[in-house]
Amino acid sequence: MSFDIVASVMTMKLRIRDLREDADLTQEQIAGMIHCDQSLYSKYERGERALPLDLAIQLADFYRVSLDYLVGRSNKKK
């Protein structure tokens, strides 16, 4: 993997966790919203599994942030 991809994965895992915590939601609540198991969602937050594009879109829409923000290509939420 290139450095940019690794950096993007690292940023995304931090951002999806931070956004969830800022919204006072549990991993189980978010997992239910995106129709996956809590243990799988936990792997997304830890960067152990790649977050599929369709789920990234759902999370960006839910948190009202851009995909660029979610993956670390921008620091602007909108």
Protein Blocks (a to p, Z undefined) as FASTA:
>chain_A
ZZklmmmmmmmmmmmmmmmmmnopafklmmmmnopafklmmmmmnopaccdfklmmmmmm
mnopafklmnopacbfZZ
